[in-house]
Amino acid sequence: MGGDFAPQMIVKGAVEASRESGARLLLTGQPERLQEELALFSGTDHKVDILPAETFVPMDASYTEALRRNSSTSIAVGLEAVRCGEAGAFISAGHTGAVVGNAFMNLGKFSGIDRPAIMALYPSLGGPVAVVDAGANVDCKPQHLRDFARMGSFYLEEVLGVQAPTVGLLSIGSEPQKGNKLTLAAWQLLADSGLNFVGNVEGDKVFSGECRVVVCDGFVGNVVLKMCEGFGQFVLTSLERSIASDEAGRRDDNLHRAAKGLQQALDYAEYGGALLLGVNGLCVICHGRSDSRAIVNAVKAAERGLAHRVVEKMRLAAEKWAVVKGTEGAT
Amino acid sequence: MGGDFAPQMIVKGAVEASRESGARLLLTGQPERLQEELALFSGTDHKVDILPAETFVPMDASYTEALRRNSSTSIAVGLEAVRCGEAGAFISAGHTGAVVGNAFMNLGKFSGIDRPAIMALYPSLGGPVAVVDAGANVDCKPQHLRDFARMGSFYLEEVLGVQAPTVGLLSIGSEPQKGNKLTLAAWQLLADSGLNFVGNVEGDKVFSGECRVVVCDGFVGNVVLKMCEGFGQFVLTSLERSIASDEAGRRDDNLHRAAKGLQQALDYAEYGGALLLGVNGLCVICHGRSDSRAIVNAVKAAERGLAHRVVEKMRLAAEKWAVVKGTEGAT
């Protein structure tokens, strides 16, 4: 029920994903509305069913309002299915705050992790780069950034097979003494973390791929995510205008093909959503503007996470991180 | 002497700018080194002279180190020329922290403004957008953000002729209750400021041009500036690779022309540097990687500011802001 094009595009994406991989998908939400959409895809070539939910969280609901409705919403019903083992993962293009808050309450967080965080994967010239936190925690403490780095690093190593991923602290200069109060304090914790910490990195390093895990507080992580989205849109519109204003360019197939290729490279739908790390269940958070292709890619991201049992493994790892944290005072 | 391609590109840019507009330019720095570069441009078609400075601030100097050298550096000598009226504006592609710190100490700040701030102009579909602060103040108080908004708004109105510019607060959602501690507190101050405040804006709104002044703390402003720079580079490299991998594309002039057009649209050198607002003198801060074209555009930005007497006018305006602030406690 969540997202700007819900439920149409969500249902279409679920059917397409099920057809592609054979995955069984449950649609949580108002059964009549979902049945109406699902009826458009008759046949036995997909395994998409409905898991009824009485209400849903409107996209413009406040955080407190979103959580007050709790157990009857499509988000809460979906997360409950994960908690009780009926579903392996939860995917939503709905209200991010409601997903994070409900996941925190219903699934619970790892021991050893104070703050679950959103990991967004960015394209880069050196392969996918994980930016953590992309929006779950607006005001952070230094140790939260260290935990984000641990989770992001663990994901890249386990799921994407990156050996000892380089970890950078998003800041305003590469020198350790550059940054704000938060990053200045987080620097030493990261240096002592045992991770492959490369120090402060500036924003341009995200896209060069020199660093595969980039940590920041969720305010900064969310601002840059949306900034890049807007910039991508600006670039495409500028390119389209430039093509349209050029007589020869308008009739040029190569040019249109290149523009389409660029559009694809910049399209968030290609990247399969962001993962909520640190809770006892696999949660994929999709863009509010998700179309069916974005949902198909989100299902793939969930399948990848399940195949690597990343939640179970990360939970075990986090328990050891907790032990290390517990002895910090004594060293 | 400052910048990755100094002094070659700085001298070349100064000569080109002087040839174009007839401006008189003073190069501050080691006279022998500058004379050597200047000798490459003989003739009487430019008015570029040398103002000697014994030392300069290395690009990798720490902030405290940069300020300790103080009066003998090319930055300090240039700012002193502005202070005593020998020069109308100061332009630097050097150490940003040193420029900000020296400007603060040598020129002094406006009464009514606690924190001078860097204003970066971004391209957008609706004309240039001012992002303040782009890096002068890493940890800010709510009233600083209100002051940034006032200065940015004043500049757009006076220099770019934008009537009552729309002002947005960079945050993670458009609703007033979304944000971090700083933005939540700044929201009301901006709403009460008398500016054309449109509320919170997300990063994508910077490039759509729906909002012409975007305020944020200098940590966030600097991170997004560099992030966008890296993203622009990523887009261009992706497009070039896509063209190179396509047999027909490689031989297509239209495609290469479109790529060049896009490169130009994304090139920081086109935007003439950032302005340091709130100090008693016009300071243009250029990108460290400035080439001669960036310097030419920075000179144009300085000339525009001088033609509009923006520093004098903003200083007078800021005195009135101070009066309003002074009565805040009583209201």
Interface residues (C-beta under 8 A of the other chain):
Chain A: D60 S62 Y63 P123 S124 L125 G135 V138 D139 L170 S171 I172 E175 Q177 G179 N180 K181 T183 E202 G203 D204 K205 V206 F207 S208 C216 D217 G218 F219 V220 N222 V223 V224 L225 K226 M227 C228 E229 G230 F231 G232 Q233 F234 V235 T237 S238 L239 S242 I243 D246 A248 G249 D252 D253 N254 L255 R257 A258 A259 G261 L262 A265 L266
Chain B: D60 S62 Y63 P123 S124 L125 G135 V138 D139 L170 S171 I172 E175 Q177 G179 N180 K181 T183 E202 G203 D204 K205 V206 F207 S208 C216 D217 G218 F219 V220 N222 V223 V224 L225 K226 M227 C228 E229 G230 F231 G232 Q233 F234 V235 T237 S238 L239 S242 I243 D246 A248 G249 D252 N254 L255 R257 A258 A259 G261 L262 A265 L266
